[in-house]
């Protein structure tokens, strides 16, 4: 996920709001309406991305683990 803002505080606030929304969506339906057994997000790996001539972007990779079971792992 990537957010932008004019100040580091604005970027942090936007980032926190986006993480909170992701958490809300995941916890609302941990099975994706029955498509998997369990959905879990891991801690974000954040980085500030410099942009030449503009304010930096705040970015993160948020691993989302989908757990599913099957009778045949190859089919």
Buried (B, 14 or more C-beta within 10 A) or exposed (E): BEBBBEEEEBBBEBBEEBBEEBEEEBEEEEEEEEEBEEBEBEEBEBEEEEEEEEBBBBBBEBEEEEEEEEEEEEE
